[in-house]
Amino acid sequence: MSLKQKTVSGLIWSFIDSFANQGLLFLIGIVLARLLTPEEFGLIGMLTIFIAVSQTFIDSGFGQSLIRKKHCTEQDYSTVFYYNLISGLLFYALLFASASSIGDFFNKAQLKAILPVLGLNLIIGSIGLIQQTILIKNVNFKLQTKISLTSSIVSGIVGIGMALSGAGVWSLVFQSLTQNTLKTALLWIWNRWKPSAVFSMKSFKEMFGFGSKLMVSQLIDTIYRNIYYLIIGKYFSAQELGYYTRARQFSIMPMQVMTEVMQRVSYPVLSHIQDEQDRLKSAYRKLIKSSTLVSFVLMAGLAAIARPLVITLIGEKWSASIIYLQLLCFVAMLYPLQAINLNMLKVKGRSDLFLRLEIIKKVLVVPVIIVGVMYGIKVMIIGSIVNSIISYFLNSYWSGKLVKYPAKEQMMDIFPPFAISLVMGMSMYELGLLMSYKPFIVMFIQILFGGFILYFSTKFVKLDSYVEIKEIIKEKMSQKISGGIQDEEI
């Protein structure tokens, strides 16, 4: 299989994995949002930052080191496995001991019982990290899709069943535990890799030199992405945090799919051609142009249909989250683009620059948080939009220098899809204001109208990214058709 075929196949299966998995979790979340209260979602949101930060330490950038390394030995894999496992146990013990203090910090006694149970995800997840890393390195997203879909379906059934029986916030806790447990078990059953009884300090030091900088970068980014849960939970209320949590889950779902796909596929693929400058730039540019068209369209469209979407799916009791959702769409719009730019720094081995950029960008978050505490959640999100734009310029400038693809040239490439998406989104939003039908009818008409504008505008200006995506779809369809004909002849 050629690199292009491997990339396309990886993109498609990674997209199916992320989209189907996140889509399932999204649908399950809708059902749970109808059965549970905003406050119960807020309780889990208060603990998010503690779990996320612990997970960052457990991985410590070793997964990225293994993916980037061209020839990994059994010693490398086994060393990282044992490190992950020991770290998982240590950080679970730390959270267990801190549960009472965290409950007192938020003035929520329920958290003292919830955190020790929810924290078991740290141990369970650490056991499966190396298994997943191996699949990513081999660009084997087909198997990952089977595993993630199976675990999401079963955990969703558990969560919804417990919510129907009146378990409240515990339905969210055990949904998460079930998903991670089953995912880890299936990774071990289907991947078939087993660790050897070896821990190499040489291997550890070699990978830690690169991975440690990524770990600090990821830690800063993790705190940044989850600090709002902490701030809102502390200075506002569990109910307000529930509204924010639900809005963020709506906005982040499509971008999480996009970002995961771009990160998981572009990093190993671009790492294979890291020494071929012209080929690297060409692949990098195509990824950026294609991803921006999809991400801009999705986020502009989602912001436009936010009101009928929320009311239709989870009901009027969540209407306070609509304005948060609309603003968060513009925060998330640049996520996939930033992920590709940051991946280029890792491909080029510049984890030191990656770290410096993360520190600079996150320092800029401090005034946003201060203003948010003083003036409210909406102002805080607006500040996040500004921060996201600044972060993009910083990332694109430095990654562009490494492959001779300057930020100015990159902006010229992404401006046409941005302009088309903006026109589409504004038209959809204005159309929604003019209609007084039932919310689901308004949403359906808006989507049709937006699709009409998008199709004819991209066709009219003949966007490279639109043509590229269309050609990939045609190629895969023709392969399926020819494969079906050959099967019939046989």
Contacts in CASP RR format, 6 or more apart in sequence:
PFRMAT RR
TARGET T0000
AUTHOR 0000-0000-0000
METHOD contacts of the structure
MODEL  1
MSLKQKTVSGLIWSFIDSFANQGLLFLIGIVLARLLTPEEFGLIGMLTIF
IAVSQTFIDSGFGQSLIRKKHCTEQDYSTVFYYNLISGLLFYALLFASAS
SIGDFFNKAQLKAILPVLGLNLIIGSIGLIQQTILIKNVNFKLQTKISLT
SSIVSGIVGIGMALSGAGVWSLVFQSLTQNTLKTALLWIWNRWKPSAVFS
MKSFKEMFGFGSKLMVSQLIDTIYRNIYYLIIGKYFSAQELGYYTRARQF
SIMPMQVMTEVMQRVSYPVLSHIQDEQDRLKSAYRKLIKSSTLVSFVLMA
GLAAIARPLVITLIGEKWSASIIYLQLLCFVAMLYPLQAINLNMLKVKGR
SDLFLRLEIIKKVLVVPVIIVGVMYGIKVMIIGSIVNSIISYFLNSYWSG
KLVKYPAKEQMMDIFPPFAISLVMGMSMYELGLLMSYKPFIVMFIQILFG
GFILYFSTKFVKLDSYVEIKEIIKEKMSQKISGGIQDEEI
1 9 0 8 1.000
3 269 0 8 1.000
3 272 0 8 1.000
3 273 0 8 1.000
6 139 0 8 1.000
6 269 0 8 1.000
7 265 0 8 1.000
7 269 0 8 1.000
7 283 0 8 1.000
8 472 0 8 1.000
8 475 0 8 1.000
8 476 0 8 1.000
9 139 0 8 1.000
10 139 0 8 1.000
10 141 0 8 1.000
10 265 0 8 1.000
11 261 0 8 1.000
11 265 0 8 1.000
11 472 0 8 1.000
12 476 0 8 1.000
13 141 0 8 1.000
13 142 0 8 1.000
13 144 0 8 1.000
13 145 0 8 1.000
14 141 0 8 1.000
14 144 0 8 1.000
14 260 0 8 1.000
14 261 0 8 1.000
14 264 0 8 1.000
14 265 0 8 1.000
15 257 0 8 1.000
15 261 0 8 1.000
16 141 0 8 1.000
16 145 0 8 1.000
17 141 0 8 1.000
17 144 0 8 1.000
17 145 0 8 1.000
17 148 0 8 1.000
17 149 0 8 1.000
18 256 0 8 1.000
18 257 0 8 1.000
18 258 0 8 1.000
18 260 0 8 1.000
18 261 0 8 1.000
19 257 0 8 1.000
20 145 0 8 1.000
20 148 0 8 1.000
20 149 0 8 1.000
21 145 0 8 1.000
21 148 0 8 1.000
21 149 0 8 1.000
21 152 0 8 1.000
22 253 0 8 1.000
22 254 0 8 1.000
22 256 0 8 1.000
22 257 0 8 1.000
23 253 0 8 1.000
24 149 0 8 1.000
24 152 0 8 1.000
24 153 0 8 1.000
24 156 0 8 1.000
25 152 0 8 1.000
25 253 0 8 1.000
26 249 0 8 1.000
26 250 0 8 1.000
26 253 0 8 1.000
28 152 0 8 1.000
28 155 0 8 1.000
28 156 0 8 1.000
28 159 0 8 1.000
28 160 0 8 1.000
28 175 0 8 1.000
29 249 0 8 1.000
30 313 0 8 1.000
30 314 0 8 1.000
31 160 0 8 1.000
31 163 0 8 1.000
32 159 0 8 1.000
32 160 0 8 1.000
32 163 0 8 1.000
32 171 0 8 1.000
32 172 0 8 1.000
32 175 0 8 1.000
33 41 0 8 1.000
33 246 0 8 1.000
33 313 0 8 1.000
33 314 0 8 1.000
33 318 0 8 1.000
34 314 0 8 1.000
34 315 0 8 1.000
35 160 0 8 1.000
35 163 0 8 1.000
35 164 0 8 1.000
35 171 0 8 1.000
36 163 0 8 1.000
36 168 0 8 1.000
36 169 0 8 1.000
36 171 0 8 1.000
36 172 0 8 1.000
37 239 0 8 1.000
38 238 0 8 1.000
38 239 0 8 1.000
38 242 0 8 1.000
38 243 0 8 1.000
38 246 0 8 1.000
38 317 0 8 1.000
38 318 0 8 1.000
39 237 0 8 1.000
39 238 0 8 1.000
39 239 0 8 1.000
39 242 0 8 1.000
40 168 0 8 1.000
40 169 0 8 1.000
40 172 0 8 1.000
41 172 0 8 1.000
41 241 0 8 1.000
41 242 0 8 1.000
41 245 0 8 1.000
41 246 0 8 1.000
42 233 0 8 1.000
42 238 0 8 1.000
42 239 0 8 1.000
42 241 0 8 1.000
42 242 0 8 1.000
42 245 0 8 1.000
43 108 0 8 1.000
43 110 0 8 1.000
43 111 0 8 1.000
43 114 0 8 1.000
43 169 0 8 1.000
43 238 0 8 1.000
44 114 0 8 1.000
44 118 0 8 1.000
44 169 0 8 1.000
44 172 0 8 1.000
44 173 0 8 1.000
44 245 0 8 1.000
45 229 0 8 1.000
45 233 0 8 1.000
45 241 0 8 1.000
45 242 0 8 1.000
45 245 0 8 1.000
46 102 0 8 1.000
46 106 0 8 1.000
46 108 0 8 1.000
46 111 0 8 1.000
46 229 0 8 1.000
46 230 0 8 1.000
46 233 0 8 1.000
46 238 0 8 1.000
46 241 0 8 1.000
47 102 0 8 1.000
47 111 0 8 1.000
47 114 0 8 1.000
47 115 0 8 1.000
47 118 0 8 1.000
48 226 0 8 1.000
48 229 0 8 1.000
49 222 0 8 1.000
49 223 0 8 1.000
49 226 0 8 1.000
49 227 0 8 1.000
49 229 0 8 1.000
49 230 0 8 1.000
50 95 0 8 1.000
50 98 0 8 1.000
50 102 0 8 1.000
50 115 0 8 1.000
51 95 0 8 1.000
51 118 0 8 1.000
51 119 0 8 1.000
51 121 0 8 1.000
51 122 0 8 1.000
52 222 0 8 1.000
52 225 0 8 1.000
52 226 0 8 1.000
53 219 0 8 1.000
53 222 0 8 1.000
53 223 0 8 1.000
53 226 0 8 1.000
54 88 0 8 1.000
54 91 0 8 1.000
54 92 0 8 1.000
54 94 0 8 1.000
54 95 0 8 1.000
54 119 0 8 1.000
54 122 0 8 1.000
55 122 0 8 1.000
55 125 0 8 1.000
55 222 0 8 1.000
56 215 0 8 1.000
56 218 0 8 1.000
56 219 0 8 1.000
56 222 0 8 1.000
57 87 0 8 1.000
57 91 0 8 1.000
57 215 0 8 1.000
57 219 0 8 1.000
58 84 0 8 1.000
58 87 0 8 1.000
58 88 0 8 1.000
58 91 0 8 1.000
58 122 0 8 1.000
58 125 0 8 1.000
58 126 0 8 1.000
58 129 0 8 1.000
59 84 0 8 1.000
59 129 0 8 1.000
59 215 0 8 1.000
59 218 0 8 1.000
60 83 0 8 1.000
60 87 0 8 1.000
60 208 0 8 1.000
60 211 0 8 1.000
60 212 0 8 1.000
60 215 0 8 1.000
61 211 0 8 1.000
61 212 0 8 1.000
61 214 0 8 1.000
61 215 0 8 1.000
61 218 0 8 1.000
62 80 0 8 1.000
62 83 0 8 1.000
62 84 0 8 1.000
62 133 0 8 1.000
62 207 0 8 1.000
62 208 0 8 1.000
62 211 0 8 1.000
63 80 0 8 1.000
63 129 0 8 1.000
63 130 0 8 1.000
63 133 0 8 1.000
64 210 0 8 1.000
64 211 0 8 1.000
64 214 0 8 1.000
64 267 0 8 1.000
64 346 0 8 1.000
65 207 0 8 1.000
65 208 0 8 1.000
65 209 0 8 1.000
65 210 0 8 1.000
65 211 0 8 1.000
65 214 0 8 1.000
66 72 0 8 1.000
66 76 0 8 1.000
66 77 0 8 1.000
66 80 0 8 1.000
66 130 0 8 1.000
66 133 0 8 1.000
66 134 0 8 1.000
66 137 0 8 1.000
66 207 0 8 1.000
67 133 0 8 1.000
67 136 0 8 1.000
67 137 0 8 1.000
67 267 0 8 1.000
67 268 0 8 1.000
67 271 0 8 1.000
68 210 0 8 1.000
68 267 0 8 1.000
68 271 0 8 1.000
68 346 0 8 1.000
68 347 0 8 1.000
68 349 0 8 1.000
69 76 0 8 1.000
69 207 0 8 1.000
70 271 0 8 1.000
72 137 0 8 1.000
73 203 0 8 1.000
74 196 0 8 1.000
74 198 0 8 1.000
75 196 0 8 1.000
75 198 0 8 1.000
75 200 0 8 1.000
75 203 0 8 1.000
76 200 0 8 1.000
76 203 0 8 1.000
76 207 0 8 1.000
77 130 0 8 1.000
77 134 0 8 1.000
77 193 0 8 1.000
77 195 0 8 1.000
78 195 0 8 1.000
78 196 0 8 1.000
78 197 0 8 1.000
78 198 0 8 1.000
78 199 0 8 1.000
78 200 0 8 1.000
79 198 0 8 1.000
79 199 0 8 1.000
79 200 0 8 1.000
79 203 0 8 1.000
79 204 0 8 1.000
79 207 0 8 1.000
80 129 0 8 1.000
80 130 0 8 1.000
80 133 0 8 1.000
80 207 0 8 1.000
81 129 0 8 1.000
81 130 0 8 1.000
81 195 0 8 1.000
82 195 0 8 1.000
82 199 0 8 1.000
83 204 0 8 1.000
84 126 0 8 1.000
84 127 0 8 1.000
84 128 0 8 1.000
84 129 0 8 1.000
84 130 0 8 1.000
85 126 0 8 1.000
85 127 0 8 1.000
87 126 0 8 1.000
88 122 0 8 1.000
88 123 0 8 1.000
88 125 0 8 1.000
88 126 0 8 1.000
89 123 0 8 1.000
89 126 0 8 1.000
91 122 0 8 1.000
92 119 0 8 1.000
92 120 0 8 1.000
92 122 0 8 1.000
92 123 0 8 1.000
95 115 0 8 1.000
95 116 0 8 1.000
95 119 0 8 1.000
95 122 0 8 1.000
96 115 0 8 1.000
96 116 0 8 1.000
96 119 0 8 1.000
98 115 0 8 1.000
99 111 0 8 1.000
99 112 0 8 1.000
99 113 0 8 1.000
99 115 0 8 1.000
99 116 0 8 1.000
100 112 0 8 1.000
102 111 0 8 1.000
102 112 0 8 1.000
102 115 0 8 1.000
103 109 0 8 1.000
103 111 0 8 1.000
103 112 0 8 1.000
103 115 0 8 1.000
105 234 0 8 1.000
106 233 0 8 1.000
106 234 0 8 1.000
108 238 0 8 1.000
110 169 0 8 1.000
114 169 0 8 1.000
114 170 0 8 1.000
114 173 0 8 1.000
117 173 0 8 1.000
117 177 0 8 1.000
118 173 0 8 1.000
118 176 0 8 1.000
118 177 0 8 1.000
120 177 0 8 1.000
121 176 0 8 1.000
121 177 0 8 1.000
121 180 0 8 1.000
124 177 0 8 1.000
124 180 0 8 1.000
124 181 0 8 1.000
124 184 0 8 1.000
125 180 0 8 1.000
125 184 0 8 1.000
127 184 0 8 1.000
127 188 0 8 1.000
128 183 0 8 1.000
128 184 0 8 1.000
128 187 0 8 1.000
128 188 0 8 1.000
130 193 0 8 1.000
130 195 0 8 1.000
131 184 0 8 1.000
131 187 0 8 1.000
131 188 0 8 1.000
131 191 0 8 1.000
131 193 0 8 1.000
132 144 0 8 1.000
132 187 0 8 1.000
134 191 0 8 1.000
134 193 0 8 1.000
135 141 0 8 1.000
135 143 0 8 1.000
135 144 0 8 1.000
135 187 0 8 1.000
135 191 0 8 1.000
136 144 0 8 1.000
136 264 0 8 1.000
136 268 0 8 1.000
137 268 0 8 1.000
139 265 0 8 1.000
139 268 0 8 1.000
139 269 0 8 1.000
141 264 0 8 1.000
141 265 0 8 1.000
143 190 0 8 1.000
143 191 0 8 1.000
146 186 0 8 1.000
146 190 0 8 1.000
147 183 0 8 1.000
147 186 0 8 1.000
147 187 0 8 1.000
147 190 0 8 1.000
148 183 0 8 1.000
150 182 0 8 1.000
150 186 0 8 1.000
151 178 0 8 1.000
151 179 0 8 1.000
151 180 0 8 1.000
151 182 0 8 1.000
151 183 0 8 1.000
151 186 0 8 1.000
152 179 0 8 1.000
154 178 0 8 1.000
154 179 0 8 1.000
154 182 0 8 1.000
155 175 0 8 1.000
155 176 0 8 1.000
155 178 0 8 1.000
155 179 0 8 1.000
155 182 0 8 1.000
156 175 0 8 1.000
156 178 0 8 1.000
156 179 0 8 1.000
158 171 0 8 1.000
158 174 0 8 1.000
158 175 0 8 1.000
158 178 0 8 1.000
159 167 0 8 1.000
159 171 0 8 1.000
159 172 0 8 1.000
159 174 0 8 1.000
159 175 0 8 1.000
159 178 0 8 1.000
160 171 0 8 1.000
161 167 0 8 1.000
161 171 0 8 1.000
162 168 0 8 1.000
162 170 0 8 1.000
162 171 0 8 1.000
162 174 0 8 1.000
162 175 0 8 1.000
163 171 0 8 1.000
167 174 0 8 1.000
209 351 0 8 1.000
210 349 0 8 1.000
210 351 0 8 1.000
211 351 0 8 1.000
213 351 0 8 1.000
213 352 0 8 1.000
213 354 0 8 1.000
213 355 0 8 1.000
214 346 0 8 1.000
214 351 0 8 1.000
214 354 0 8 1.000
214 355 0 8 1.000
216 355 0 8 1.000
216 358 0 8 1.000
217 351 0 8 1.000
217 354 0 8 1.000
217 355 0 8 1.000
217 357 0 8 1.000
217 358 0 8 1.000
220 358 0 8 1.000
220 359 0 8 1.000
220 362 0 8 1.000
221 358 0 8 1.000
221 362 0 8 1.000
223 362 0 8 1.000
224 361 0 8 1.000
224 362 0 8 1.000
224 365 0 8 1.000
227 365 0 8 1.000
227 369 0 8 1.000
228 244 0 8 1.000
228 369 0 8 1.000
228 380 0 8 1.000
228 384 0 8 1.000
229 241 0 8 1.000
229 244 0 8 1.000
229 245 0 8 1.000
231 369 0 8 1.000
231 372 0 8 1.000
231 373 0 8 1.000
231 380 0 8 1.000
232 240 0 8 1.000
232 241 0 8 1.000
232 244 0 8 1.000
232 377 0 8 1.000
233 240 0 8 1.000
233 241 0 8 1.000
235 373 0 8 1.000
236 376 0 8 1.000
236 377 0 8 1.000
240 377 0 8 1.000
242 321 0 8 1.000
243 318 0 8 1.000
243 320 0 8 1.000
243 321 0 8 1.000
243 324 0 8 1.000
244 321 0 8 1.000
244 324 0 8 1.000
244 377 0 8 1.000
246 314 0 8 1.000
246 318 0 8 1.000
246 321 0 8 1.000
247 321 0 8 1.000
247 322 0 8 1.000
247 324 0 8 1.000
247 325 0 8 1.000
247 328 0 8 1.000
248 324 0 8 1.000
248 328 0 8 1.000
250 302 0 8 1.000
250 306 0 8 1.000
250 309 0 8 1.000
250 310 0 8 1.000
250 321 0 8 1.000
250 325 0 8 1.000
250 328 0 8 1.000
251 299 0 8 1.000
251 302 0 8 1.000
251 325 0 8 1.000
251 328 0 8 1.000
251 329 0 8 1.000
251 331 0 8 1.000
251 332 0 8 1.000
252 328 0 8 1.000
252 332 0 8 1.000
254 295 0 8 1.000
254 298 0 8 1.000
254 299 0 8 1.000
254 302 0 8 1.000
254 332 0 8 1.000
255 295 0 8 1.000
255 298 0 8 1.000
255 299 0 8 1.000
255 332 0 8 1.000
255 333 0 8 1.000
255 335 0 8 1.000
255 336 0 8 1.000
256 335 0 8 1.000
258 291 0 8 1.000
258 294 0 8 1.000
258 295 0 8 1.000
258 298 0 8 1.000
258 335 0 8 1.000
258 336 0 8 1.000
259 335 0 8 1.000
259 336 0 8 1.000
259 339 0 8 1.000
262 287 0 8 1.000
262 291 0 8 1.000
262 336 0 8 1.000
262 339 0 8 1.000
262 340 0 8 1.000
262 343 0 8 1.000
263 339 0 8 1.000
263 343 0 8 1.000
266 287 0 8 1.000
266 340 0 8 1.000
266 343 0 8 1.000
267 343 0 8 1.000
267 346 0 8 1.000
267 347 0 8 1.000
269 283 0 8 1.000
270 280 0 8 1.000
270 283 0 8 1.000
270 284 0 8 1.000
270 343 0 8 1.000
270 344 0 8 1.000
270 347 0 8 1.000
271 347 0 8 1.000
273 279 0 8 1.000
273 280 0 8 1.000
273 283 0 8 1.000
274 280 0 8 1.000
274 347 0 8 1.000
274 348 0 8 1.000
277 403 0 8 1.000
277 404 0 8 1.000
280 347 0 8 1.000
280 403 0 8 1.000
281 403 0 8 1.000
281 404 0 8 1.000
281 405 0 8 1.000
284 340 0 8 1.000
284 344 0 8 1.000
284 403 0 8 1.000
284 405 0 8 1.000
285 405 0 8 1.000
285 413 0 8 1.000
286 468 0 8 1.000
287 340 0 8 1.000
288 337 0 8 1.000
288 340 0 8 1.000
288 341 0 8 1.000
288 410 0 8 1.000
288 413 0 8 1.000
288 414 0 8 1.000
289 413 0 8 1.000
289 414 0 8 1.000
289 417 0 8 1.000
289 463 0 8 1.000
289 464 0 8 1.000
289 465 0 8 1.000
289 468 0 8 1.000
290 465 0 8 1.000
290 468 0 8 1.000
290 469 0 8 1.000
291 336 0 8 1.000
291 337 0 8 1.000
291 340 0 8 1.000
292 336 0 8 1.000
292 337 0 8 1.000
292 413 0 8 1.000
292 414 0 8 1.000
292 417 0 8 1.000
292 418 0 8 1.000
292 465 0 8 1.000
293 417 0 8 1.000
293 421 0 8 1.000
293 458 0 8 1.000
293 463 0 8 1.000
293 465 0 8 1.000
293 466 0 8 1.000
293 469 0 8 1.000
294 336 0 8 1.000
294 469 0 8 1.000
295 333 0 8 1.000
295 334 0 8 1.000
295 335 0 8 1.000
295 336 0 8 1.000
295 337 0 8 1.000
296 333 0 8 1.000
296 414 0 8 1.000
296 417 0 8 1.000
296 418 0 8 1.000
296 420 0 8 1.000
296 421 0 8 1.000
296 422 0 8 1.000
297 417 0 8 1.000
297 420 0 8 1.000
297 421 0 8 1.000
297 424 0 8 1.000
297 454 0 8 1.000
299 329 0 8 1.000
299 330 0 8 1.000
299 332 0 8 1.000
299 333 0 8 1.000
299 421 0 8 1.000
300 329 0 8 1.000
300 333 0 8 1.000
300 421 0 8 1.000
300 422 0 8 1.000
300 424 0 8 1.000
300 425 0 8 1.000
300 428 0 8 1.000
301 329 0 8 1.000
301 421 0 8 1.000
301 424 0 8 1.000
301 425 0 8 1.000
301 428 0 8 1.000
301 450 0 8 1.000
302 309 0 8 1.000
302 325 0 8 1.000
302 329 0 8 1.000
303 325 0 8 1.000
303 326 0 8 1.000
303 329 0 8 1.000
303 330 0 8 1.000
303 425 0 8 1.000
303 429 0 8 1.000
304 424 0 8 1.000
304 425 0 8 1.000
304 426 0 8 1.000
304 428 0 8 1.000
304 429 0 8 1.000
304 432 0 8 1.000
304 446 0 8 1.000
305 428 0 8 1.000
305 443 0 8 1.000
305 446 0 8 1.000
305 447 0 8 1.000
306 322 0 8 1.000
306 325 0 8 1.000
306 326 0 8 1.000
306 329 0 8 1.000
307 319 0 8 1.000
307 322 0 8 1.000
307 439 0 8 1.000
308 432 0 8 1.000
308 439 0 8 1.000
308 440 0 8 1.000
308 442 0 8 1.000
308 443 0 8 1.000
308 446 0 8 1.000
309 439 0 8 1.000
309 443 0 8 1.000
310 318 0 8 1.000
310 319 0 8 1.000
310 321 0 8 1.000
310 322 0 8 1.000
310 325 0 8 1.000
311 319 0 8 1.000
311 439 0 8 1.000
312 439 0 8 1.000
312 440 0 8 1.000
312 443 0 8 1.000
323 378 0 8 1.000
324 377 0 8 1.000
324 378 0 8 1.000
324 381 0 8 1.000
327 378 0 8 1.000
327 381 0 8 1.000
327 382 0 8 1.000
327 385 0 8 1.000
328 381 0 8 1.000
328 384 0 8 1.000
330 385 0 8 1.000
330 388 0 8 1.000
331 381 0 8 1.000
331 384 0 8 1.000
331 385 0 8 1.000
331 388 0 8 1.000
333 388 0 8 1.000
334 388 0 8 1.000
334 389 0 8 1.000
334 391 0 8 1.000
334 392 0 8 1.000
335 388 0 8 1.000
337 392 0 8 1.000
337 396 0 8 1.000
337 414 0 8 1.000
338 388 0 8 1.000
338 391 0 8 1.000
338 392 0 8 1.000
338 395 0 8 1.000
341 392 0 8 1.000
341 395 0 8 1.000
341 396 0 8 1.000
341 399 0 8 1.000
341 400 0 8 1.000
342 354 0 8 1.000
342 357 0 8 1.000
342 395 0 8 1.000
342 399 0 8 1.000
344 399 0 8 1.000
344 400 0 8 1.000
344 402 0 8 1.000
344 403 0 8 1.000
345 351 0 8 1.000
345 353 0 8 1.000
345 354 0 8 1.000
345 357 0 8 1.000
345 398 0 8 1.000
345 399 0 8 1.000
345 402 0 8 1.000
346 354 0 8 1.000
348 402 0 8 1.000
348 403 0 8 1.000
350 402 0 8 1.000
353 398 0 8 1.000
357 394 0 8 1.000
357 395 0 8 1.000
357 398 0 8 1.000
360 394 0 8 1.000
361 387 0 8 1.000
361 390 0 8 1.000
361 391 0 8 1.000
361 394 0 8 1.000
364 387 0 8 1.000
364 390 0 8 1.000
365 384 0 8 1.000
365 387 0 8 1.000
368 380 0 8 1.000
368 383 0 8 1.000
368 384 0 8 1.000
368 386 0 8 1.000
368 387 0 8 1.000
369 380 0 8 1.000
371 379 0 8 1.000
371 380 0 8 1.000
371 383 0 8 1.000
372 379 0 8 1.000
372 380 0 8 1.000
373 380 0 8 1.000
393 407 0 8 1.000
396 407 0 8 1.000
396 410 0 8 1.000
396 411 0 8 1.000
397 406 0 8 1.000
397 407 0 8 1.000
399 405 0 8 1.000
400 406 0 8 1.000
400 407 0 8 1.000
400 410 0 8 1.000
416 461 0 8 1.000
416 463 0 8 1.000
417 463 0 8 1.000
417 465 0 8 1.000
420 454 0 8 1.000
420 457 0 8 1.000
420 458 0 8 1.000
420 461 0 8 1.000
420 463 0 8 1.000
423 453 0 8 1.000
423 457 0 8 1.000
424 450 0 8 1.000
424 451 0 8 1.000
424 453 0 8 1.000
424 454 0 8 1.000
424 457 0 8 1.000
425 450 0 8 1.000
427 449 0 8 1.000
427 450 0 8 1.000
427 453 0 8 1.000
428 446 0 8 1.000
428 447 0 8 1.000
428 449 0 8 1.000
428 450 0 8 1.000
428 453 0 8 1.000
429 446 0 8 1.000
431 445 0 8 1.000
431 446 0 8 1.000
431 449 0 8 1.000
432 442 0 8 1.000
432 445 0 8 1.000
432 446 0 8 1.000
435 441 0 8 1.000
435 442 0 8 1.000
435 445 0 8 1.000
437 445 0 8 1.000
458 466 0 8 1.000
459 466 0 8 1.000
END
